Amino acid sequence: MAFRIARHDTSDVVQLSDGSRWRIWPADVATTLQWFPTTELEIEPIQDGFCSHVLVNRADASRVRVIDERSSWPSEQVQRSLGLTKRRRT
């Protein structure tokens, strides 16, 4: 089943035509900036350390990892995953 973007007011949250709201993985936000309200998306569950689902653009197969909008990312782990923290020297 395909959904369309109903709202994308903030850079990291998208609301789909079914009313569901998804928080976008920080490294994937840029991909969503190429999507339009007419973009048809599918929601697929995934096995990932941080994300529960992926939104897939039917037209070009671009994918963004997401979690339910009411959830939040574990800050330290996200920073480490994105290479934003310095590693401690031992």
Secondary structure, 3 states (H helix, E strand, C coil): CCECEEEEEECCEEEECCCCEEEECHHHHHHHCCCCCCCCEEEEECCCCCCCEEEEECCCCCEEEEEECCCCCCHHHHHHHCCCCCCCCC
